[in-house]
Amino acid sequence: MEECLKMNVSAMGTQAQKVAEEAEQTLRQAQRRIEELILQREEEERKRLEEEKRKREEAERVDVLMKQAAERLRAAEESVADAADAAKDLSQFSAEAAPEAMKGSATAAVVAVEAARAGLDKALVWMSEKHKELTENRANRSSVMEWTDMSNRLDASRKSLDRMADKAEQVRERAERKAAALAQEQERRSRFEKHDLDQDGTLSREEVVAFAKAAHSFEVTEEVLEKILAVLEPVTFDKFRMLHQKVAIAKLESQARVRRAEEEERKRVLAEQRQAVQKILDETDAILATAEENVNMAEYEAKPLTRDYDQGADEMKAIAGTAQNLVSKALEESEAAAAKLLKVEADCAANVDLRDYAKRDIPRLFSRQERTQGRGARVEATIKKALERAVQKANAEIDQKLTECVAAVHRRVASAEKTRDELFDEAAGGAEALSSEKFAAFVKGLDDLKLGDGQAERLFEHVALEGAALSKERFVDVSRLFYKCVKSTVCSEDIAIKSKTARRLEVGEILEALGGAKMEESVGLLRVRCRATRDDVVGWVTVQGNQGTPFLLQDGNFFVHGSKKPAADEPAADADAGVEGEVAAVAAEADAEMPAAAEAAAPAADAETPAAAEADEADGAAAAERVEEQKAGAAEEAPEGKEQEEKTEEDAKPVVDPQPQEALKKEEEKAENGEEAKEGEAAKEGEEAKEVEEAKEGEATEEKPAE
């Protein structure tokens, strides 16, 4: 390269220096590459030498392992051969061999087998542990196969040892069984000799019976003994075991017969118990069927009591009595059925074989009994309520009869023009008290009083004090008659309609009749002399108008007068006004009649007005006052009718006369047909103006409640 550079230095010119540098660099690179290749070859040689050394060492280790394995295999096989020699004699024992010799040989074989097995197991464990080391040393294929063959030989030796051990165990067990059999035979022979009392080598009949009793605690019957001896006689030692068996079998058969007899007896007793239980259940079913029928009949009989039928108290009591008899029978039968069920349930609970009844039949019958009991209880409740209503109705009926009787007494007072004291004296015949018979005769003789069978006697019991005779004071007291004002009217000082007015009566006031009602002939009105309970004002009051409109209604026969204390915060004037209050003890039906009477009075108010005006307007002032009273009564009654029937304002308004002036003119014209026509036109005009003004006031008063 230097020569080439020298030769061409002139040709390279200015590039000669650069080419020289590049040539120098190329030389240095070539030198470095040569040095690297030398080092690489040296490294490869070193590795080759190390690999060869490692392979030699591994081969040496594999050789050592193979030698050790062969040595261990040899030792194990030698110990297995020794064990095989020890177990070789085990198959040579005959049936007559002594158990002790057999057991000794078996024990020696087992010891040799266990020793060989211990060495073999160590060899197998060592082979297993060193197999990994063999593979790590990269043993060749032939070495691996040889190692596997040695392992297989060890496994085969292990199996051979297991077979030897099994054989030795079998011989040992057979020796033990043989020894036990010999001992048992010896024991059996000794027992045979024990029962062979005469030592003749056979058991006689008596000895057989004694043997059965001693060995089996069994009394051999003659029949059984004959059967045994027919097969075994003579009973020698060889047949002693069979004698054991036959006696044991005979005992078992005897015990089985006893058990069968006991089982049959138990089944018979159980059958009787089941029949008894079934009989009780059938009886209970029949009792419940009767109870259910009685309950059905009781419900049917009591059905009228559950509805709003128009029945008398006696009829209700009769129906209730019939239903009560039926339901009482049903409940008694239901309780009897429950008692039977409880007894049979206890019996079944105590006997396991009868518990199927407790799961099936008894709950069903209990359910029926509870339903019947519940139905009976409901019917009893219905009957109880009906009897309470019957008592209330009987009391109401007797109260009503008393009211009718008092009215009839007052009619008799009016017609006979006698006092109640005089009527009592007449009925008592001069005695101080009325007996039940005289009282019954008296009330049956009253006009327009209808009494049923026994009602007169019950009426006497109702008014008499604790069953005593009816005194005059008591008679007069219970025959007091009270009226309630159901339509506002006036109380006059005399019976005549034209008489002076004592005061106005308000709706709801209570009046006591002081005599019988009398007819005011001039106007044809029924009037009665009364005393107001509120202020003791006495006067005559119209009972009802000539068109049937009621002003007074009979309202009981007893009156309770009490005091009412004003509240602390009420004004003094109100307290003074309400110092004494009045309360009427009236029958419930009378309170119910008042709204109905008021409703009936409302529509008839306008129709009554002309007739009342014709009768009452004898003079101008009296006529105007009565027109005002009747208009005011109609106006007050219209809101009451509305309130009872819950009508609207428009429903109540037709009660008010839309043309009061025309109605008053008609009343005035009718009044002129009487004696008042002579008083002149001036009086009429004055009365008409006054009546019109009062009618307007009444109309205004009537409209206020409606609003």
ZIRAGI-V802733 format. One record per pair of residues at least 24 apart in sequence whose ideal C-beta (glycine too) atoms are under 10 Angstrom apart, sorted by the first residue. I is the first residue (numbers start at 1). J is the second residue. Records with the same first field share a line. If there is no record, write none. Layout:
I = J + J
This chain:
1 = 26 + 27
2 = 27
54 = 137 + 138
55 = 137 + 138
57 = 137
58 = 136 + 137 + 138 + 139 + 140
59 = 137 + 138 + 139 + 140 + 143
60 = 137
61 = 133 + 134 + 136 + 137 + 138 + 139
62 = 133 + 134 + 137 + 138 + 139 + 140 + 143 + 144 + 147
63 = 137 + 139 + 143
64 = 137
65 = 127 + 130 + 131 + 133 + 134 + 137 + 139 + 143 + 147
66 = 130 + 134 + 139 + 142 + 143 + 146 + 147 + 150
68 = 126 + 127 + 130
69 = 123 + 126 + 127 + 130 + 131 + 134 + 143 + 146 + 147 + 150 + 151 + 154
70 = 146 + 147 + 150
71 = 123
72 = 119 + 120 + 122 + 123 + 124 + 126 + 127 + 130 + 150 + 154
73 = 120 + 123 + 127 + 149 + 150 + 151 + 153 + 154 + 157
74 = 123 + 150
75 = 119 + 120 + 122 + 123
76 = 116 + 117 + 119 + 120 + 121 + 122 + 123 + 124 + 127 + 150 + 153 + 154 + 157 + 158 + 161
77 = 116 + 119 + 120 + 123 + 153 + 154 + 156 + 157 + 160
78 = 116 + 119
79 = 112 + 113 + 115 + 116 + 117 + 118 + 119 + 120 + 123 + 157 + 161
80 = 112 + 113 + 116 + 117 + 119 + 120 + 153 + 154 + 156 + 157 + 158 + 160 + 161 + 164
81 = 116 + 157 + 160
82 = 112 + 113 + 115 + 116
83 = 108 + 109 + 110 + 111 + 112 + 113 + 114 + 115 + 116 + 117 + 120 + 157 + 160 + 161 + 164 + 165 + 168
84 = 109 + 112 + 113 + 116 + 157 + 160 + 161 + 163 + 164
85 = 109 + 112
86 = 110 + 111 + 112 + 113 + 115 + 116 + 164 + 168
87 = 112 + 113 + 160 + 161 + 163 + 164 + 165 + 167 + 168 + 171
88 = 164
89 = 171
90 = 164 + 167 + 168 + 170 + 171 + 172
91 = 167 + 171
93 = 171 + 174 + 175 + 178
95 = 174 + 178
97 = 171 + 174 + 175 + 178
98 = 175 + 178 + 179 + 182
99 = 172 + 174 + 175 + 176 + 177 + 178 + 179 + 180 + 181 + 182 + 183
100 = 175 + 178 + 179
101 = 175
102 = 171 + 172 + 173 + 174 + 175 + 176 + 178 + 179
103 = 171 + 172 + 173 + 174 + 175 + 176 + 178 + 179
104 = 172 + 175
105 = 168 + 171 + 172 + 175
106 = 167 + 168 + 169 + 170 + 171 + 172 + 173 + 174 + 175 + 176
107 = 168 + 171 + 172 + 175
108 = 168
109 = 164 + 165 + 167 + 168 + 169 + 171 + 172
110 = 164 + 165 + 167 + 168 + 169 + 171 + 172
111 = 168
112 = 161 + 164 + 165 + 168
113 = 160 + 161 + 162 + 163 + 164 + 165 + 166 + 167 + 168 + 169
114 = 161 + 165 + 168
115 = 161
116 = 157 + 158 + 160 + 161 + 164 + 165
117 = 157 + 158 + 161 + 162 + 164 + 165
119 = 157
120 = 154 + 155 + 157 + 158 + 160 + 161
121 = 154 + 158 + 161
123 = 150 + 151 + 153 + 154 + 157 + 158
124 = 151 + 154 + 155 + 157 + 158
126 = 154
127 = 151 + 154 + 155
128 = 154
184 = 241
185 = 237 + 241
188 = 237 + 240 + 241 + 244
189 = 237 + 240
191 = 215 + 237 + 240 + 244
192 = 235 + 236 + 237 + 238 + 239 + 240 + 241 + 243
193 = 237
195 = 235 + 240 + 243
196 = 235 + 236 + 237 + 240
200 = 234 + 236
201 = 234 + 235 + 236 + 237
202 = 233 + 234 + 235 + 236 + 237 + 239
203 = 229 + 232 + 233 + 234 + 235 + 236 + 237 + 239 + 240 + 243
204 = 229 + 233 + 234 + 235
205 = 229 + 233 + 235
207 = 235
208 = 232 + 233 + 235 + 243 + 246 + 247
209 = 247
211 = 235 + 240 + 243 + 244 + 247
212 = 243 + 244 + 246 + 247 + 248 + 250 + 251
213 = 247
215 = 243 + 244 + 247 + 248
216 = 244 + 247 + 248 + 250 + 251 + 252
217 = 251
218 = 247 + 248 + 250 + 251 + 252 + 254 + 255
219 = 251 + 254
220 = 246 + 247 + 250 + 251 + 254
221 = 250 + 254
223 = 250
224 = 249 + 250 + 251 + 253 + 254
225 = 250
266 = 353
267 = 353
269 = 351 + 353
270 = 351 + 353 + 354
273 = 347 + 348 + 351 + 353 + 354
274 = 348 + 351 + 353 + 354 + 356 + 357
276 = 344 + 347 + 354
277 = 343 + 344 + 345 + 347 + 348 + 351 + 354 + 357 + 358 + 361 + 362
278 = 344 + 357 + 361
279 = 344
280 = 337 + 340 + 341 + 343 + 344 + 347 + 357 + 365
281 = 340 + 341 + 344 + 357 + 361 + 362 + 364 + 365
282 = 361
283 = 336 + 337 + 340 + 344
284 = 333 + 336 + 337 + 338 + 339 + 340 + 341 + 343 + 344 + 361 + 362 + 365 + 366 + 368 + 369
285 = 337 + 361 + 364 + 365 + 368
286 = 333 + 337
287 = 332 + 333 + 334 + 335 + 336 + 337 + 338 + 340 + 341 + 365 + 369 + 372
288 = 330 + 333 + 334 + 336 + 337 + 338 + 340 + 341 + 365 + 368 + 369 + 371 + 372
289 = 333 + 337 + 368 + 372
290 = 329 + 330 + 333 + 334 + 336 + 337 + 372
291 = 327 + 329 + 330 + 331 + 332 + 333 + 334 + 335 + 336 + 337 + 368 + 369 + 372 + 373 + 375 + 376
292 = 330 + 333 + 334 + 368 + 369 + 371 + 372 + 375 + 376
293 = 326 + 329 + 330 + 333
294 = 325 + 326 + 327 + 328 + 329 + 330 + 331 + 332 + 333 + 334 + 372 + 376 + 379
295 = 326 + 327 + 329 + 330 + 331 + 333 + 334 + 371 + 372 + 373 + 374 + 375 + 376 + 378 + 379
296 = 326 + 330 + 372 + 375 + 379
297 = 322 + 323 + 325 + 326 + 327 + 329 + 330
298 = 322 + 323 + 324 + 325 + 326 + 327 + 328 + 329 + 330 + 331 + 375 + 376 + 378 + 379 + 380 + 382 + 383
299 = 323 + 326 + 327 + 330 + 375 + 376 + 378 + 379 + 382
300 = 326
301 = 325 + 326 + 327 + 379 + 383
302 = 326 + 327 + 378 + 379 + 380 + 382 + 383 + 386
303 = 379 + 382
304 = 386
305 = 379 + 382 + 383 + 385 + 386 + 387 + 389 + 390
306 = 379 + 382 + 385 + 386
311 = 386 + 389 + 390 + 393
312 = 390 + 393 + 394 + 397 + 452
313 = 387 + 389 + 390 + 391 + 392 + 393 + 394 + 395 + 396 + 397 + 398
314 = 390 + 393 + 394 + 397 + 452 + 453 + 454 + 455
315 = 390 + 393
316 = 383 + 386 + 387 + 389 + 390 + 391 + 393 + 394
317 = 386 + 387 + 390 + 391 + 393 + 394
318 = 390
319 = 383 + 386 + 390
320 = 382 + 383 + 384 + 385 + 386 + 387 + 388 + 389 + 390
321 = 383 + 387
322 = 383
323 = 379 + 380 + 382 + 383 + 386
324 = 379 + 380 + 383 + 384 + 386 + 387
326 = 376 + 379 + 383
327 = 375 + 376 + 377 + 378 + 379 + 380 + 382 + 383
328 = 376 + 380 + 383
329 = 376
330 = 372 + 373 + 375 + 376 + 379 + 380
331 = 372 + 373 + 375 + 376 + 377 + 379 + 380
332 = 376
333 = 369 + 372 + 376
334 = 368 + 369 + 370 + 371 + 372 + 373 + 374 + 375 + 376 + 377
335 = 369 + 373 + 376
336 = 369
337 = 365 + 366 + 368 + 369 + 372 + 373
338 = 365 + 366 + 369 + 370 + 372 + 373
340 = 365 + 369
341 = 365 + 366 + 368 + 369
342 = 366
392 = 588
394 = 458 + 462
395 = 462 + 587 + 588
396 = 587 + 588 + 589
397 = 452 + 455 + 458 + 589
398 = 455 + 458 + 459 + 461 + 462 + 463
399 = 459 + 462 + 556 + 557 + 558 + 586 + 587 + 588 + 589 + 590
400 = 587 + 589 + 590
401 = 443 + 449 + 450 + 451 + 452 + 455 + 456 + 458 + 459 + 462
402 = 443 + 459 + 462 + 463 + 478 + 479 + 556 + 557 + 558 + 587
403 = 481 + 482 + 554 + 555 + 556 + 557 + 586 + 587 + 589 + 590
404 = 443 + 446 + 448 + 449 + 450 + 451 + 459 + 554
405 = 442 + 443 + 446 + 449 + 451 + 455 + 456 + 459 + 462 + 463 + 478 + 479 + 557
406 = 463 + 478 + 479 + 480 + 481 + 482 + 513 + 554 + 556 + 557
407 = 446 + 448 + 449 + 479 + 481 + 513 + 516 + 517 + 554 + 557
408 = 443 + 445 + 446 + 447 + 448 + 449 + 450 + 479
409 = 442 + 443 + 446 + 449 + 475 + 478 + 479 + 480 + 481 + 516
410 = 479 + 480 + 481 + 513 + 514 + 515 + 516 + 517 + 528 + 554
411 = 446 + 447 + 448 + 449 + 516 + 517
412 = 442 + 445 + 446 + 447 + 448 + 449 + 516
413 = 479 + 481 + 513 + 515 + 516 + 517
414 = 513 + 515 + 516 + 517 + 518 + 519 + 526 + 528
415 = 447 + 516 + 518
416 = 516
417 = 515 + 516 + 518
418 = 516
419 = 476 + 515
420 = 472 + 475 + 476 + 477 + 479 + 480 + 481 + 515 + 516
421 = 472 + 473 + 475 + 476
423 = 475 + 476 + 479
424 = 470 + 471 + 472 + 473 + 474 + 475 + 476 + 479
425 = 472
427 = 470 + 475
428 = 469 + 470 + 471 + 472 + 475
431 = 469 + 472
432 = 469 + 471 + 472
433 = 464 + 468 + 469 + 470 + 471 + 472 + 473 + 474 + 475
434 = 460 + 463 + 464 + 469 + 470 + 471 + 472 + 474 + 475
435 = 460 + 464 + 468 + 469 + 470
436 = 460 + 461 + 464 + 467 + 469 + 470
438 = 469 + 470
439 = 463 + 464 + 469 + 470 + 475
442 = 470 + 475
463 = 557
477 = 557 + 558
478 = 557 + 558
479 = 513 + 557
480 = 512 + 513 + 514 + 556 + 557 + 558 + 559
481 = 511 + 512 + 513 + 514 + 515 + 516 + 517 + 528 + 530 + 554 + 555 + 556 + 557
482 = 510 + 511 + 512 + 513 + 530 + 531 + 533 + 552 + 553 + 554 + 555 + 556 + 557 + 558 + 559 + 584 + 585 + 586 + 590
483 = 509 + 510 + 511 + 512 + 513 + 517 + 528 + 530 + 541 + 543 + 550 + 551 + 552 + 553 + 554 + 555 + 556 + 584
484 = 508 + 509 + 510 + 511 + 550 + 552 + 553 + 554 + 555 + 556 + 584 + 586 + 590 + 591 + 593 + 594 + 597
485 = 509 + 510 + 511 + 530 + 532 + 541 + 550 + 551 + 552 + 553 + 555 + 594 + 633
486 = 544 + 549 + 550 + 551 + 552 + 553 + 555 + 593 + 594 + 595 + 596 + 597 + 598 + 600 + 601 + 633 + 637 + 640
487 = 542 + 544 + 545 + 549 + 550 + 551 + 552 + 553 + 597 + 598 + 601 + 602 + 604 + 605 + 608 + 629 + 630 + 632 + 633 + 634 + 636 + 637 + 640
488 = 551 + 629 + 630 + 632 + 633 + 634 + 635 + 636 + 637
489 = 541 + 542 + 543 + 545 + 551 + 552 + 612 + 626 + 629 + 630 + 632 + 633
490 = 539 + 540 + 541 + 542 + 551 + 616 + 622 + 625 + 626 + 628 + 629 + 630
491 = 529 + 530 + 531 + 532 + 537 + 538 + 539 + 540 + 541 + 542
492 = 520 + 527 + 529 + 539 + 540 + 541 + 542 + 616 + 622
493 = 537 + 538 + 539 + 540
494 = 520 + 527 + 529 + 539 + 540
495 = 519 + 520 + 521 + 522 + 525 + 527 + 528 + 529 + 539 + 540
496 = 520 + 521 + 522 + 523 + 527 + 540 + 618
497 = 522 + 523 + 525 + 527 + 540 + 542 + 612 + 615 + 616 + 617 + 618 + 622 + 626
498 = 522 + 523 + 615 + 616 + 617 + 618 + 619 + 622 + 623 + 626 + 675
499 = 539 + 540 + 618 + 622
500 = 539 + 622
501 = 539 + 622 + 625 + 626 + 629
502 = 532 + 537 + 538 + 539 + 540 + 541
503 = 532 + 535 + 537 + 539
504 = 625 + 628 + 629 + 632 + 633
505 = 530 + 532 + 534 + 537 + 539 + 541 + 551 + 552 + 629 + 633
506 = 532 + 534 + 636
507 = 551 + 594 + 598 + 633 + 636 + 637 + 640
508 = 582 + 584 + 594
509 = 533 + 534 + 535 + 537 + 541 + 552 + 582 + 584
510 = 534 + 555 + 556 + 559 + 561 + 582 + 583 + 584 + 585 + 586
511 = 537 + 538 + 539 + 541 + 552 + 555 + 559 + 584
512 = 536 + 538 + 557 + 559
513 = 541 + 543 + 552 + 554
514 = 538 + 539 + 540
515 = 540
517 = 541 + 542 + 543 + 544 + 552
518 = 543
520 = 615
522 = 615 + 616 + 618 + 674 + 675
523 = 611 + 612 + 614 + 615 + 616 + 618 + 674
524 = 611 + 615
525 = 551 + 611 + 612 + 615 + 616
526 = 551 + 552
527 = 551 + 552
528 = 552
532 = 582
533 = 559 + 561 + 582 + 583 + 584
534 = 561 + 580 + 581 + 582
535 = 580 + 582
542 = 612 + 615 + 616 + 626
544 = 597 + 601 + 608
545 = 601 + 604 + 605 + 607 + 608 + 609 + 611 + 612 + 615 + 630
546 = 608 + 611 + 612 + 614 + 615
547 = 604 + 605 + 607 + 608 + 609 + 610 + 611 + 612
548 = 600 + 601 + 604 + 607 + 608
549 = 597 + 600 + 601 + 602 + 603 + 604 + 605 + 607 + 608 + 609 + 611 + 612 + 630 + 633 + 634 + 637
550 = 593 + 594 + 597 + 598 + 600 + 601 + 604
551 = 597 + 601 + 608 + 629 + 630 + 633
552 = 597
553 = 586 + 590 + 593 + 594 + 596 + 597 + 598
554 = 586 + 587 + 590 + 593
555 = 584 + 585 + 586 + 587 + 590 + 591 + 593 + 594
556 = 584 + 585 + 586 + 587 + 589 + 590 + 591
557 = 585 + 586 + 587
558 = 584 + 585 + 586 + 587
559 = 583 + 584 + 585 + 586
560 = 584 + 585 + 586
594 = 640 + 644
595 = 640 + 641 + 643 + 644 + 645
596 = 644
597 = 637
598 = 633 + 636 + 637 + 638 + 640 + 641 + 643 + 644
599 = 637 + 640 + 641 + 642 + 644 + 645
600 = 637 + 641
601 = 633 + 634 + 637 + 640 + 641
602 = 633 + 634 + 635 + 636 + 637 + 638 + 639 + 640 + 641 + 642 + 644 + 652 + 655
603 = 634 + 637 + 638 + 641 + 654 + 655
604 = 634 + 637
605 = 630 + 631 + 633 + 634 + 635 + 636 + 637 + 638 + 655 + 657
606 = 630 + 631 + 634 + 654 + 655 + 656 + 657 + 663
608 = 633 + 634
609 = 633 + 634 + 657 + 663 + 664 + 666 + 667
610 = 663 + 666 + 667 + 669 + 670 + 671
611 = 667 + 670
612 = 667
613 = 663 + 664 + 666 + 667 + 668 + 669 + 670 + 671 + 691
614 = 667 + 669 + 670 + 671 + 672 + 673 + 674 + 676
615 = 670 + 671 + 674
616 = 667 + 671
617 = 667 + 668 + 670 + 671 + 672 + 674 + 675 + 676 + 687 + 691
618 = 671 + 674 + 675 + 676
619 = 671 + 675 + 676 + 679 + 683 + 687
620 = 668 + 671 + 676 + 679 + 682 + 683 + 684 + 685 + 686 + 687 + 688 + 690 + 691
621 = 683 + 686 + 687 + 690
622 = 676 + 687
623 = 664 + 667 + 668 + 671 + 674 + 676 + 684 + 687 + 690 + 691
624 = 664 + 668 + 686 + 687 + 688 + 689 + 690 + 691 + 692 + 693 + 694 + 695
625 = 690 + 691 + 694
626 = 667 + 691
627 = 660 + 663 + 664 + 667 + 668 + 671 + 687 + 690 + 691 + 692 + 694 + 695 + 698
628 = 690 + 691 + 693 + 694 + 695 + 697 + 698
629 = 694 + 698
630 = 667 + 698
631 = 656 + 657 + 660 + 663 + 664 + 691 + 694 + 695 + 696 + 697 + 698 + 699 + 701 + 702
632 = 694 + 695 + 697 + 698 + 699 + 701 + 702
633 = 698
634 = 698 + 699 + 702
635 = 695 + 697 + 698 + 699 + 700 + 701 + 702 + 703 + 704 + 705 + 706
636 = 698 + 701 + 702 + 705
637 = 702
638 = 702 + 703 + 705 + 706
639 = 701 + 702 + 703 + 704 + 705 + 706 + 707
640 = 705
642 = 705 + 706
643 = 705
647 = 706
648 = 706
649 = 703 + 705 + 706 + 707
650 = 706
651 = 706
652 = 702 + 703 + 705 + 706 + 707
653 = 702 + 703 + 706
655 = 702 + 706
656 = 698 + 699 + 700 + 702 + 703 + 706
657 = 695 + 698 + 699 + 702
658 = 699
660 = 691 + 692 + 694 + 695 + 696 + 698 + 699
661 = 688 + 691 + 692 + 695 + 696
663 = 691 + 695
664 = 688 + 689 + 690 + 691 + 692 + 694 + 695
665 = 691 + 692
667 = 691
